[in-house]
Amino acid sequence: MSLNGVNQNIPGSEYTQDDQNRSNRSVEDATYHSGLRGPNNDFSVPTMEELGMKATTPHRGGENIALEILEDIIQNKQYTATFSKPDTAPTAFKPASTCLLSPHMHFGSISCRKFYWDAMDVVEQWEKSGKKATHPPCSLTGQILFRDMYFAAQAGIGAYFGQTLHNSKVRYIPWHLPSKHQPDTDKPDKSVAIKGSYHVDNEEAEEWFTRWREARTGFPWIDAIMIQLKTEGWIHHLARHAVACFLTRGGCYIHWERGAEVFEEWLLDHEIACNAGNWQWLSCTAFFSQFMRVYSPITFPQKTDKDGEYVRHFLPQLKGFPTKYIYEPWKCPIADQKAAGCIIGKDYPKPMFDWRERKEICLRGMKAAYKAGFHGTSEEVINGTANNILKENFGDDIEGAMTTTDEERAGEGEKSSFAKSPSRKKEVKVHKKRGQTTLDKVITRKKIKTDDDENS
Ligand SMILES: Cc1cc2nc3c(=O)[nH]c(=O)nc-3n(C[C@H](O)[C@H](O)[C@H](O)COP(=O)(O)OP(=O)(O)OC[C@H]3O[C@@H](n4cnc5c(N)ncnc54)[C@H](O)[C@@H]3O)c2cc1C
């Protein structure tokens, strides 16, 4: 039956203005004008080419593939029974050092229960034969439990789990580029939710955020991870740690909600619970509080990839750099840069800041914000006086957003975290040190003195 005569009410080319995916298309979306029938008039699922996009990820979906991956893991009894997450390499990419089943769990092509119980069977057999297995939180089953932990936390907190404002468990830190909020009409008290846009409180922070997102920070480890994320849609857990720490408390002092939005867009395995929860962990705003432990973008990757294979793969312009300078190419003598065919500042950016200096600034800011002890439900955060109170009490030690223009505030149509503080100076109640709702006491950490841990 020919459907060619059927009127499908196809609008004109003005659709491109509202096309959210425009920047991702190399040619026009061929399926749009052909309507429901598709370009071949056969109602088939459109191909990436027909959508005008190029698939760059090597990862493939489907139940068969998921079951094959799981089977390979389970067959490797030693890997399954002795898996220890901190020992897996974030720099391994062919193949990855972890299971890479998270996108399948997200899309439902494998069940977390099957994954868990298949792994449990292997662990039990392994231990019955007298061999030592690993246990949660580091073991493979421990990883799956982390996933459920975040889902449970999200269920407990509800709609505000993914943001700071109105979330009692999330610490308030005056990060740069804070979210704009809008009244949540679903809530009886009309409380406010983030709406995907943010205040540019600081031009430099905005530039750093753009460079982080576009893999142009000038720190090869960070840029290589961001390229893998954008092109492949998956990065190792510790690579997520590295870029999340760098964006928030370990470099840029930019709001974790900005980073979570980028991950939401690019991760194949994106889950609100796991994404927001892990960003809170990494920014030390919830779940974890040891903000003195900062990941170095220079020494951390050297632990598992001294030669910089990962960086050379994702940043081919640095392929010929001497190993000594692969993580700090700006220090490379110009003669070696020429020999490598890559001039720093021309073919690859200079670092966007002095990382060690930034780390110290961030640490001072974190220390002061922790001392103040505000959370997403603190009165001062909700009524918008928190920033100025912090500034008045901690002065220059408080890095981050201090003022927002009146126009920006007016645009929010509600009390924001950036409203002017009352003129009288208010003393910050320094909250007594009590165990934050974290896993700090549950997880025993080996104290390893490294550059990434130099302040612990
Ligand atoms: C900033 C940040 C954002 C993240 N966002 C997401 C996200 O949106 N979706 C997501 O599934 N995971 C997220 N994670 C957690 C973790 O990085 C991925 O689940 C893991 O890297 C997936 O790779 P894998 O399947 O090889 O994991 P494996 O190490 O093989 O672990 C097996 C499974 O356990 C679960 N798991 C492992 N670690 C975690 C963890 N820390 N939190 C929750 N589940 C875990 C995953 O379902 C994973 O597939 C995030 C981590 C960070 C630091």
The ligand as a Tripos MOL2 file, in Angstrom:
@<TRIPOS>MOLECULE
LIG
   53    58     1     0     0
SMALL
NO_CHARGES

@<TRIPOS>ATOM
      1 C1         30.4000   12.4290   39.0290 C.3       1 LIG1
      2 C2         29.8730   11.0250   38.7920 C.ar      1 LIG1
      3 C3         28.6990   10.8350   38.0710 C.ar      1 LIG1
      4 C4         28.1810    9.5610   37.8650 C.ar      1 LIG1
      5 N1         27.0220    9.3850   37.1520 N.ar      1 LIG1
      6 C5         26.5030    8.1460   36.9920 C.ar      1 LIG1
      7 C6         25.2790    7.9460   36.2760 C.ar      1 LIG1
      8 O1         24.6590    8.9060   35.7960 O.2       1 LIG1
      9 N2         24.8220    6.6700   36.1210 N.ar      1 LIG1
     10 C7         25.4790    5.6030   36.6570 C.ar      1 LIG1
     11 O2         25.0180    4.4650   36.4830 O.2       1 LIG1
     12 N3         26.6090    5.7530   37.3620 N.ar      1 LIG1
     13 C8         27.1510    6.9870   37.5410 C.ar      1 LIG1
     14 N4         28.3160    7.1370   38.2460 N.ar      1 LIG1
     15 C9         28.8680    5.9730   38.9630 C.3       1 LIG1
     16 C10        29.9280    5.1570   38.2190 C.3       1 LIG1
     17 O3         30.9470    5.9990   37.7420 O.3       1 LIG1
     18 C11        29.3680    4.3140   37.0840 C.3       1 LIG1
     19 O4         28.2490    3.5800   37.5170 O.3       1 LIG1
     20 C12        30.4220    3.3210   36.6140 C.3       1 LIG1
     21 O5         31.5780    3.9910   36.1980 O.3       1 LIG1
     22 C13        29.8530    2.4890   35.4860 C.3       1 LIG1
     23 O6         30.8390    1.7210   34.8780 O.3       1 LIG1
     24 P1         30.8520    0.1510   35.0360 P.3       1 LIG1
     25 O7         29.5550   -0.4310   34.6090 O.co2     1 LIG1
     26 O8         32.0740   -0.3470   34.3380 O.co2     1 LIG1
     27 O9         31.0320   -0.0110   36.6130 O.3       1 LIG1
     28 P2         31.5630   -1.2050   37.5300 P.3       1 LIG1
     29 O10        32.6870   -0.7010   38.3350 O.co2     1 LIG1
     30 O11        31.8160   -2.4250   36.7320 O.co2     1 LIG1
     31 O12        30.3770   -1.4350   38.5490 O.3       1 LIG1
     32 C14        29.2540   -2.2760   38.2700 C.3       1 LIG1
     33 C15        27.9730   -1.4950   38.3890 C.3       1 LIG1
     34 O13        27.8390   -0.9400   39.6780 O.3       1 LIG1
     35 C16        27.1950    0.3340   39.6060 C.3       1 LIG1
     36 N5         28.0800    1.3530   40.1820 N.ar      1 LIG1
     37 C17        29.4180    1.3110   40.3000 C.ar      1 LIG1
     38 N6         29.8750    2.3980   40.9480 N.ar      1 LIG1
     39 C18        28.8050    3.1510   41.2200 C.ar      1 LIG1
     40 C19        28.6260    4.3910   41.8830 C.ar      1 LIG1
     41 N7         29.6410    5.0680   42.4320 N.pl3     1 LIG1
     42 N8         27.3950    4.8900   41.9490 N.ar      1 LIG1
     43 C20        26.3420    4.2280   41.4370 C.ar      1 LIG1
     44 N9         26.4390    3.0490   40.8280 N.ar      1 LIG1
     45 C21        27.6600    2.5020   40.7200 C.ar      1 LIG1
     46 C22        26.9290    0.6220   38.1400 C.3       1 LIG1
     47 O14        25.5980    0.2890   37.8490 O.3       1 LIG1
     48 C23        27.8950   -0.2990   37.4350 C.3       1 LIG1
     49 O15        27.4640   -0.6910   36.1660 O.3       1 LIG1
     50 C24        28.8610    8.4280   38.4270 C.ar      1 LIG1
     51 C25        30.0510    8.6210   39.1390 C.ar      1 LIG1
     52 C26        30.5520    9.9080   39.3190 C.ar      1 LIG1
     53 C27        31.8270   10.0870   40.0960 C.3       1 LIG1
@<TRIPOS>BOND
     1     1     2 1
     2     2     3 ar
     3     2    52 ar
     4     3     4 ar
     5     4     5 ar
     6     4    50 ar
     7     5     6 ar
     8     6     7 ar
     9     6    13 1
    10     7     8 2
    11     7     9 ar
    12     9    10 ar
    13    10    11 2
    14    10    12 ar
    15    12    13 ar
    16    13    14 ar
    17    14    15 1
    18    14    50 ar
    19    15    16 1
    20    16    17 1
    21    16    18 1
    22    18    19 1
    23    18    20 1
    24    20    21 1
    25    20    22 1
    26    22    23 1
    27    23    24 1
    28    24    25 2
    29    24    26 1
    30    24    27 1
    31    27    28 1
    32    28    29 2
    33    28    30 1
    34    28    31 1
    35    31    32 1
    36    32    33 1
    37    33    34 1
    38    33    48 1
    39    34    35 1
    40    35    36 1
    41    35    46 1
    42    36    37 ar
    43    36    45 ar
    44    37    38 ar
    45    38    39 ar
    46    39    40 ar
    47    39    45 ar
    48    40    41 1
    49    40    42 ar
    50    42    43 ar
    51    43    44 ar
    52    44    45 ar
    53    46    47 1
    54    46    48 1
    55    48    49 1
    56    50    51 ar
    57    51    52 ar
    58    52    53 1
@<TRIPOS>SUBSTRUCTURE
     1 LIG1         1 GROUP 0 **** ****
